[in-house]
Amino acid sequence: MKQLLEAGVHFGHQMRRWDPRMKPYIFTERNNIYIVDLQQTVKLVEVAYDIIREISSNGGNVLFVGTKKQAQESIKIEAERCG
C-alpha cells in the first residue's frame, strides 16, 4: 500500500468529473479531488492479477488500455514486456 501512496494512485478525479459508479470506491474528498480507497484497490488488484494470470496461462490474450496521456507510454512498455 505504501508504494501505491507514493505513486499517487489514491488521487482520483476532480469532484465535478467523477463517475457515480465509483462511489463505493471513494474513501474521502480533499480539495475538490476524490481520494480512492486504497484498501479496496489492493484487494481488487489482487483479484485482477489472479484473473489475468489464469487467462494468460490458458493461452488467452489480455488487452492493455491507457486512457491517460501520462500513462500511455508506461502501459505500452509493460504490455510489450508481457509479450
Biopython code that builds the backbone (N, CA, C, O; Angstrom):
import numpy as np
from Bio.PDB.StructureBuilder import StructureBuilder

atoms = [
    (1, "MET", "N", (0.828, -1.182, 0.000)),
    (1, "MET", "CA", (0.000, 0.000, 0.000)),
    (1, "MET", "C", (0.879, 1.255, 0.000)),
    (1, "MET", "O", (0.506, 2.282, -0.567)),
    (2, "LYS", "N", (2.037, 1.163, 0.634)),
    (2, "LYS", "CA", (2.959, 2.301, 0.672)),
    (2, "LYS", "C", (3.371, 2.710, -0.745)),
    (2, "LYS", "O", (3.446, 3.898, -1.057)),
    (3, "GLN", "N", (3.637, 1.720, -1.595)),
    (3, "GLN", "CA", (4.026, 2.015, -2.978)),
    (3, "GLN", "C", (2.900, 2.723, -3.728)),
    (3, "GLN", "O", (3.151, 3.634, -4.517)),
    (4, "LEU", "N", (1.675, 2.307, -3.483)),
    (4, "LEU", "CA", (0.536, 2.951, -4.137)),
    (4, "LEU", "C", (0.405, 4.406, -3.696)),
    (4, "LEU", "O", (0.148, 5.290, -4.513)),
    (5, "LEU", "N", (0.584, 4.645, -2.400)),
    (5, "LEU", "CA", (0.532, 6.016, -1.885)),
    (5, "LEU", "C", (1.619, 6.870, -2.517)),
    (5, "LEU", "O", (1.361, 7.986, -2.968)),
    (6, "GLU", "N", (2.850, 6.335, -2.547)),
    (6, "GLU", "CA", (3.971, 7.084, -3.107)),
    (6, "GLU", "C", (3.771, 7.370, -4.591)),
    (6, "GLU", "O", (4.230, 8.397, -5.091)),
    (7, "ALA", "N", (3.092, 6.473, -5.295)),
    (7, "ALA", "CA", (2.834, 6.660, -6.724)),
    (7, "ALA", "C", (1.642, 7.588, -6.979)),
    (7, "ALA", "O", (1.388, 7.972, -8.121)),
    (8, "GLY", "N", (0.915, 7.944, -5.924)),
    (8, "GLY", "CA", (-0.224, 8.842, -6.078)),
    (8, "GLY", "C", (-1.468, 8.180, -6.634)),
    (8, "GLY", "O", (-2.352, 8.850, -7.168)),
    (9, "VAL", "N", (-1.537, 6.857, -6.506)),
    (9, "VAL", "CA", (-2.677, 6.107, -7.040)),
    (9, "VAL", "C", (-3.984, 6.534, -6.375)),
    (9, "VAL", "O", (-5.051, 6.421, -6.978)),
    (10, "HIS", "N", (-3.909, 7.015, -5.163)),
    (10, "HIS", "CA", (-5.116, 7.353, -4.412)),
    (10, "HIS", "C", (-5.806, 8.629, -4.898)),
    (10, "HIS", "O", (-6.954, 8.883, -4.533)),
    (11, "PHE", "N", (-5.128, 9.427, -5.711)),
    (11, "PHE", "CA", (-5.757, 10.652, -6.208)),
    (11, "PHE", "C", (-6.704, 10.327, -7.351)),
    (11, "PHE", "O", (-6.295, 9.814, -8.393)),
    (12, "GLY", "N", (-7.979, 10.634, -7.136)),
    (12, "GLY", "CA", (-8.985, 10.382, -8.159)),
    (12, "GLY", "C", (-9.233, 11.625, -8.993)),
    (12, "GLY", "O", (-8.370, 12.496, -9.106)),
    (13, "HIS", "N", (-10.419, 11.696, -9.575)),
    (13, "HIS", "CA", (-10.789, 12.826, -10.424)),
    (13, "HIS", "C", (-11.282, 13.996, -9.585)),
    (13, "HIS", "O", (-11.588, 13.854, -8.402)),
    (14, "GLN", "N", (-11.348, 15.143, -10.224)),
    (14, "GLN", "CA", (-11.983, 16.284, -9.593)),
    (14, "GLN", "C", (-13.450, 15.931, -9.353)),
    (14, "GLN", "O", (-14.042, 15.140, -10.087)),
    (15, "MET", "N", (-14.009, 16.520, -8.334)),
    (15, "MET", "CA", (-15.376, 16.177, -7.945)),
    (15, "MET", "C", (-16.376, 16.428, -9.070)),
    (15, "MET", "O", (-17.383, 15.725, -9.156)),
    (16, "ARG", "N", (-16.131, 17.394, -9.918)),
    (16, "ARG", "CA", (-17.091, 17.706, -10.986)),
    (16, "ARG", "C", (-16.990, 16.744, -12.159)),
    (16, "ARG", "O", (-17.843, 16.774, -13.046)),
    (17, "ARG", "N", (-15.955, 15.877, -12.188)),
    (17, "ARG", "CA", (-15.755, 14.984, -13.327)),
    (17, "ARG", "C", (-15.878, 13.506, -12.957)),
    (17, "ARG", "O", (-15.433, 12.655, -13.726)),
    (18, "TRP", "N", (-16.440, 13.186, -11.856)),
    (18, "TRP", "CA", (-16.451, 11.804, -11.387)),
    (18, "TRP", "C", (-17.592, 11.002, -11.992)),
    (18, "TRP", "O", (-18.564, 11.553, -12.509)),
    (19, "ASP", "N", (-17.445, 9.703, -11.913)),
    (19, "ASP", "CA", (-18.468, 8.764, -12.381)),
    (19, "ASP", "C", (-19.171, 8.214, -11.140)),
    (19, "ASP", "O", (-18.517, 7.599, -10.299)),
    (20, "PRO", "N", (-20.475, 8.416, -11.002)),
    (20, "PRO", "CA", (-21.195, 7.970, -9.806)),
    (20, "PRO", "C", (-21.031, 6.483, -9.500)),
    (20, "PRO", "O", (-21.202, 6.070, -8.353)),
    (21, "ARG", "N", (-20.703, 5.671, -10.510)),
    (21, "ARG", "CA", (-20.495, 4.237, -10.256)),
    (21, "ARG", "C", (-19.250, 3.986, -9.412)),
    (21, "ARG", "O", (-19.062, 2.883, -8.899)),
    (22, "MET", "N", (-18.405, 4.993, -9.264)),
    (22, "MET", "CA", (-17.184, 4.850, -8.464)),
    (22, "MET", "C", (-17.418, 5.122, -6.980)),
    (22, "MET", "O", (-16.514, 4.925, -6.168)),
    (23, "LYS", "N", (-18.606, 5.565, -6.621)),
    (23, "LYS", "CA", (-18.899, 5.951, -5.237)),
    (23, "LYS", "C", (-18.454, 4.912, -4.198)),
    (23, "LYS", "O", (-17.896, 5.303, -3.173)),
    (24, "PRO", "N", (-18.676, 3.610, -4.415)),
    (24, "PRO", "CA", (-18.260, 2.638, -3.393)),
    (24, "PRO", "C", (-16.743, 2.582, -3.175)),
    (24, "PRO", "O", (-16.280, 2.048, -2.166)),
    (25, "TYR", "N", (-15.983, 3.124, -4.106)),
    (25, "TYR", "CA", (-14.524, 3.033, -4.032)),
    (25, "TYR", "C", (-13.865, 4.339, -3.595)),
    (25, "TYR", "O", (-12.638, 4.441, -3.559)),
    (26, "ILE", "N", (-14.686, 5.336, -3.265)),
    (26, "ILE", "CA", (-14.174, 6.630, -2.825)),
    (26, "ILE", "C", (-14.006, 6.599, -1.309)),
    (26, "ILE", "O", (-14.932, 6.252, -0.576)),
    (27, "PHE", "N", (-12.821, 6.966, -0.857)),
    (27, "PHE", "CA", (-12.534, 6.996, 0.575)),
    (27, "PHE", "C", (-13.005, 8.314, 1.184)),
    (27, "PHE", "O", (-13.704, 8.325, 2.198)),
    (28, "THR", "N", (-12.615, 9.426, 0.554)),
    (28, "THR", "CA", (-12.982, 10.752, 1.043)),
    (28, "THR", "C", (-12.769, 11.762, -0.077)),
    (28, "THR", "O", (-12.477, 11.396, -1.216)),
    (29, "GLU", "N", (-12.919, 13.026, 0.261)),
    (29, "GLU", "CA", (-12.697, 14.121, -0.681)),
    (29, "GLU", "C", (-11.762, 15.118, -0.013)),
    (29, "GLU", "O", (-11.884, 15.407, 1.178)),
    (30, "ARG", "N", (-10.827, 15.636, -0.798)),
    (30, "ARG", "CA", (-9.903, 16.635, -0.272)),
    (30, "ARG", "C", (-9.591, 17.635, -1.382)),
    (30, "ARG", "O", (-9.165, 17.246, -2.469)),
    (31, "ASN", "N", (-9.800, 18.908, -1.112)),
    (31, "ASN", "CA", (-9.521, 19.978, -2.082)),
    (31, "ASN", "C", (-10.196, 19.723, -3.432)),
    (31, "ASN", "O", (-9.583, 19.886, -4.487)),
    (32, "ASN", "N", (-11.457, 19.323, -3.379)),
    (32, "ASN", "CA", (-12.259, 19.046, -4.581)),
    (32, "ASN", "C", (-11.727, 17.902, -5.434)),
    (32, "ASN", "O", (-12.019, 17.832, -6.628)),
    (33, "ILE", "N", (-10.955, 17.012, -4.840)),
    (33, "ILE", "CA", (-10.453, 15.807, -5.512)),
    (33, "ILE", "C", (-10.913, 14.610, -4.687)),
    (33, "ILE", "O", (-10.792, 14.607, -3.461)),
    (34, "TYR", "N", (-11.437, 13.604, -5.361)),
    (34, "TYR", "CA", (-11.805, 12.386, -4.654)),
    (34, "TYR", "C", (-10.557, 11.564, -4.366)),
    (34, "TYR", "O", (-9.657, 11.464, -5.200)),
    (35, "ILE", "N", (-10.514, 10.977, -3.170)),
    (35, "ILE", "CA", (-9.414, 10.114, -2.749)),
    (35, "ILE", "C", (-9.931, 8.679, -2.790)),
    (35, "ILE", "O", (-10.932, 8.348, -2.154)),
    (36, "VAL", "N", (-9.237, 7.838, -3.544)),
    (36, "VAL", "CA", (-9.637, 6.450, -3.747)),
    (36, "VAL", "C", (-9.271, 5.619, -2.521)),
    (36, "VAL", "O", (-8.222, 5.831, -1.912)),
    (37, "ASP", "N", (-10.125, 4.685, -2.166)),
    (37, "ASP", "CA", (-9.897, 3.770, -1.045)),
    (37, "ASP", "C", (-8.835, 2.743, -1.443)),
    (37, "ASP", "O", (-9.117, 1.825, -2.213)),
    (38, "LEU", "N", (-7.622, 2.898, -0.922)),
    (38, "LEU", "CA", (-6.517, 2.021, -1.311)),
    (38, "LEU", "C", (-6.647, 0.609, -0.758)),
    (38, "LEU", "O", (-6.108, -0.328, -1.347)),
    (39, "GLN", "N", (-7.343, 0.432, 0.350)),
    (39, "GLN", "CA", (-7.541, -0.933, 0.863)),
    (39, "GLN", "C", (-8.352, -1.750, -0.136)),
    (39, "GLN", "O", (-8.029, -2.905, -0.414)),
    (40, "GLN", "N", (-9.401, -1.145, -0.671)),
    (40, "GLN", "CA", (-10.188, -1.835, -1.697)),
    (40, "GLN", "C", (-9.374, -2.011, -2.973)),
    (40, "GLN", "O", (-9.470, -3.040, -3.642)),
    (41, "THR", "N", (-8.578, -1.007, -3.305)),
    (41, "THR", "CA", (-7.757, -1.074, -4.516)),
    (41, "THR", "C", (-6.814, -2.262, -4.454)),
    (41, "THR", "O", (-6.697, -3.011, -5.424)),
    (42, "VAL", "N", (-6.139, -2.445, -3.324)),
    (42, "VAL", "CA", (-5.196, -3.559, -3.175)),
    (42, "VAL", "C", (-5.919, -4.889, -3.356)),
    (42, "VAL", "O", (-5.443, -5.760, -4.085)),
    (43, "LYS", "N", (-7.061, -5.050, -2.701)),
    (43, "LYS", "CA", (-7.817, -6.304, -2.818)),
    (43, "LYS", "C", (-8.221, -6.574, -4.265)),
    (43, "LYS", "O", (-8.087, -7.696, -4.753)),
    (44, "LEU", "N", (-8.714, -5.546, -4.944)),
    (44, "LEU", "CA", (-9.202, -5.732, -6.311)),
    (44, "LEU", "C", (-8.066, -5.898, -7.318)),
    (44, "LEU", "O", (-8.244, -6.569, -8.335)),
    (45, "VAL", "N", (-6.909, -5.303, -7.059)),
    (45, "VAL", "CA", (-5.745, -5.536, -7.921)),
    (45, "VAL", "C", (-5.309, -6.994, -7.797)),
    (45, "VAL", "O", (-4.927, -7.617, -8.789)),
    (46, "GLU", "N", (-5.365, -7.535, -6.590)),
    (46, "GLU", "CA", (-5.018, -8.953, -6.397)),
    (46, "GLU", "C", (-5.989, -9.860, -7.150)),
    (46, "GLU", "O", (-5.570, -10.848, -7.753)),
    (47, "VAL", "N", (-7.272, -9.537, -7.120)),
    (47, "VAL", "CA", (-8.271, -10.313, -7.866)),
    (47, "VAL", "C", (-7.983, -10.224, -9.365)),
    (47, "VAL", "O", (-7.999, -11.235, -10.068)),
    (48, "ALA", "N", (-7.718, -9.005, -9.849)),
    (48, "ALA", "CA", (-7.414, -8.814, -11.274)),
    (48, "ALA", "C", (-6.158, -9.585, -11.667)),
    (48, "ALA", "O", (-6.104, -10.180, -12.743)),
    (49, "TYR", "N", (-5.153, -9.574, -10.802)),
    (49, "TYR", "CA", (-3.909, -10.308, -11.068)),
    (49, "TYR", "C", (-4.195, -11.800, -11.247)),
    (49, "TYR", "O", (-3.702, -12.424, -12.187)),
    (50, "ASP", "N", (-4.982, -12.357, -10.356)),
    (50, "ASP", "CA", (-5.313, -13.785, -10.448)),
    (50, "ASP", "C", (-6.062, -14.103, -11.744)),
    (50, "ASP", "O", (-5.794, -15.120, -12.384)),
    (51, "ILE", "N", (-6.989, -13.245, -12.126)),
    (51, "ILE", "CA", (-7.758, -13.459, -13.356)),
    (51, "ILE", "C", (-6.846, -13.373, -14.575)),
    (51, "ILE", "O", (-6.919, -14.222, -15.464)),
    (52, "ILE", "N", (-5.995, -12.366, -14.623)),
    (52, "ILE", "CA", (-5.079, -12.196, -15.758)),
    (52, "ILE", "C", (-4.097, -13.354, -15.840)),
    (52, "ILE", "O", (-3.789, -13.833, -16.932)),
    (53, "ARG", "N", (-3.606, -13.803, -14.700)),
    (53, "ARG", "CA", (-2.681, -14.943, -14.683)),
    (53, "ARG", "C", (-3.369, -16.191, -15.235)),
    (53, "ARG", "O", (-2.767, -16.949, -15.996)),
    (54, "GLU", "N", (-4.610, -16.400, -14.858)),
    (54, "GLU", "CA", (-5.374, -17.555, -15.343)),
    (54, "GLU", "C", (-5.597, -17.468, -16.856)),
    (54, "GLU", "O", (-5.423, -18.454, -17.572)),
    (55, "ILE", "N", (-5.978, -16.299, -17.329)),
    (55, "ILE", "CA", (-6.202, -16.110, -18.771)),
    (55, "ILE", "C", (-4.926, -16.395, -19.545)),
    (55, "ILE", "O", (-4.946, -17.147, -20.519)),
    (56, "SER", "N", (-3.807, -15.796, -19.118)),
    (56, "SER", "CA", (-2.562, -15.993, -19.868)),
    (56, "SER", "C", (-2.037, -17.406, -19.765)),
    (56, "SER", "O", (-1.457, -17.910, -20.727)),
    (57, "SER", "N", (-2.220, -18.064, -18.632)),
    (57, "SER", "CA", (-1.727, -19.441, -18.513)),
    (57, "SER", "C", (-2.527, -20.400, -19.397)),
    (57, "SER", "O", (-2.057, -21.491, -19.719)),
    (58, "ASN", "N", (-3.733, -19.992, -19.785)),
    (58, "ASN", "CA", (-4.560, -20.794, -20.692)),
    (58, "ASN", "C", (-4.425, -20.344, -22.147)),
    (58, "ASN", "O", (-5.226, -20.736, -22.997)),
    (59, "GLY", "N", (-3.416, -19.523, -22.434)),
    (59, "GLY", "CA", (-3.159, -19.084, -23.804)),
    (59, "GLY", "C", (-4.019, -17.935, -24.286)),
    (59, "GLY", "O", (-4.032, -17.619, -25.475)),
    (60, "GLY", "N", (-4.734, -17.310, -23.375)),
    (60, "GLY", "CA", (-5.598, -16.193, -23.762)),
    (60, "GLY", "C", (-4.824, -14.900, -23.946)),
    (60, "GLY", "O", (-3.630, -14.832, -23.657)),
    (61, "ASN", "N", (-5.501, -13.891, -24.421)),
    (61, "ASN", "CA", (-4.913, -12.571, -24.640)),
    (61, "ASN", "C", (-5.472, -11.573, -23.640)),
    (61, "ASN", "O", (-6.624, -11.670, -23.216)),
    (62, "VAL", "N", (-4.636, -10.616, -23.273)),
    (62, "VAL", "CA", (-5.041, -9.536, -22.379)),
    (62, "VAL", "C", (-4.772, -8.224, -23.105)),
    (62, "VAL", "O", (-3.668, -8.007, -23.604)),
    (63, "LEU", "N", (-5.759, -7.359, -23.166)),
    (63, "LEU", "CA", (-5.626, -6.066, -23.819)),
    (63, "LEU", "C", (-5.275, -5.012, -22.773)),
    (63, "LEU", "O", (-5.993, -4.842, -21.788)),
    (64, "PHE", "N", (-4.175, -4.310, -22.990)),
    (64, "PHE", "CA", (-3.767, -3.212, -22.120)),
    (64, "PHE", "C", (-4.306, -1.916, -22.723)),
    (64, "PHE", "O", (-4.115, -1.653, -23.910)),
    (65, "VAL", "N", (-4.983, -1.105, -21.898)),
    (65, "VAL", "CA", (-5.566, 0.143, -22.378)),
    (65, "VAL", "C", (-5.121, 1.277, -21.465)),
    (65, "VAL", "O", (-5.199, 1.168, -20.242)),
    (66, "GLY", "N", (-4.657, 2.360, -22.066)),
    (66, "GLY", "CA", (-4.269, 3.545, -21.306)),
    (66, "GLY", "C", (-5.029, 4.750, -21.820)),
    (66, "GLY", "O", (-4.845, 5.154, -22.969)),
    (67, "THR", "N", (-5.876, 5.330, -20.994)),
    (67, "THR", "CA", (-6.671, 6.470, -21.438)),
    (67, "THR", "C", (-6.072, 7.801, -20.998)),
    (67, "THR", "O", (-6.463, 8.855, -21.501)),
    (68, "LYS", "N", (-5.134, 7.758, -20.072)),
    (68, "LYS", "CA", (-4.477, 8.995, -19.643)),
    (68, "LYS", "C", (-3.174, 9.138, -20.414)),
    (68, "LYS", "O", (-2.370, 8.207, -20.474)),
    (69, "LYS", "N", (-2.972, 10.313, -21.004)),
    (69, "LYS", "CA", (-1.766, 10.530, -21.806)),
    (69, "LYS", "C", (-0.498, 10.216, -21.030)),
    (69, "LYS", "O", (0.424, 9.602, -21.567)),
    (70, "GLN", "N", (-0.446, 10.634, -19.767)),
    (70, "GLN", "CA", (0.768, 10.451, -18.983)),
    (70, "GLN", "C", (1.055, 8.984, -18.675)),
    (70, "GLN", "O", (2.175, 8.657, -18.284)),
    (71, "ALA", "N", (0.091, 8.105, -18.836)),
    (71, "ALA", "CA", (0.296, 6.681, -18.543)),
    (71, "ALA", "C", (0.479, 5.831, -19.794)),
    (71, "ALA", "O", (0.913, 4.683, -19.695)),
    (72, "GLN", "N", (0.162, 6.361, -20.949)),
    (72, "GLN", "CA", (0.143, 5.552, -22.165)),
    (72, "GLN", "C", (1.485, 4.905, -22.486)),
    (72, "GLN", "O", (1.524, 3.725, -22.835)),
    (73, "GLU", "N", (2.570, 5.636, -22.378)),
    (73, "GLU", "CA", (3.879, 5.073, -22.725)),
    (73, "GLU", "C", (4.259, 3.944, -21.769)),
    (73, "GLU", "O", (4.747, 2.902, -22.206)),
    (74, "SER", "N", (4.041, 4.140, -20.477)),
    (74, "SER", "CA", (4.348, 3.091, -19.493)),
    (74, "SER", "C", (3.511, 1.847, -19.747)),
    (74, "SER", "O", (4.010, 0.725, -19.653)),
    (75, "ILE", "N", (2.252, 2.044, -20.065)),
    (75, "ILE", "CA", (1.371, 0.906, -20.333)),
    (75, "ILE", "C", (1.833, 0.166, -21.583)),
    (75, "ILE", "O", (1.834, -1.065, -21.612)),
    (76, "LYS", "N", (2.220, 0.903, -22.602)),
    (76, "LYS", "CA", (2.721, 0.285, -23.831)),
    (76, "LYS", "C", (3.974, -0.542, -23.549)),
    (76, "LYS", "O", (4.092, -1.673, -24.021)),
    (77, "ILE", "N", (4.899, 0.015, -22.789)),
    (77, "ILE", "CA", (6.146, -0.689, -22.453)),
    (77, "ILE", "C", (5.848, -1.977, -21.694)),
    (77, "ILE", "O", (6.414, -3.026, -22.002)),
    (78, "GLU", "N", (4.964, -1.901, -20.705)),
    (78, "GLU", "CA", (4.646, -3.086, -19.904)),
    (78, "GLU", "C", (3.895, -4.134, -20.724)),
    (78, "GLU", "O", (4.114, -5.333, -20.548)),
    (79, "ALA", "N", (3.020, -3.692, -21.609)),
    (79, "ALA", "CA", (2.301, -4.639, -22.476)),
    (79, "ALA", "C", (3.281, -5.373, -23.380)),
    (79, "ALA", "O", (3.173, -6.585, -23.563)),
    (80, "GLU", "N", (4.235, -4.643, -23.946)),
    (80, "GLU", "CA", (5.243, -5.272, -24.803)),
    (80, "GLU", "C", (6.129, -6.222, -23.998)),
    (80, "GLU", "O", (6.517, -7.284, -24.484)),
    (81, "ARG", "N", (6.441, -5.832, -22.772)),
    (81, "ARG", "CA", (7.269, -6.678, -21.905)),
    (81, "ARG", "C", (6.566, -7.999, -21.584)),
    (81, "ARG", "O", (7.209, -9.036, -21.428)),
    (82, "CYS", "N", (5.241, -7.942, -21.490)),
    (82, "CYS", "CA", (4.468, -9.151, -21.193)),
    (82, "CYS", "C", (4.308, -10.054, -22.411)),
    (82, "CYS", "O", (3.920, -11.215, -22.281)),
    (83, "GLY", "N", (4.605, -9.529, -23.579)),
    (83, "GLY", "CA", (4.513, -10.336, -24.797)),
    (83, "GLY", "C", (3.189, -10.190, -25.445)),
    (83, "GLY", "O", (2.939, -10.801, -26.484)),
]
sb = StructureBuilder()
sb.init_structure("model")
sb.init_model(0)
sb.init_chain("A")
sb.init_seg("    ")
for serial, (resi, resn, name, xyz) in enumerate(atoms, 1):
    if name == "N":
        sb.init_residue(resn, " ", resi, " ")
    sb.init_atom(name, np.array(xyz, "f"), 0.0, 1.0, " ", f" {name:<3s}", serial, name[0])
structure = sb.get_structure()
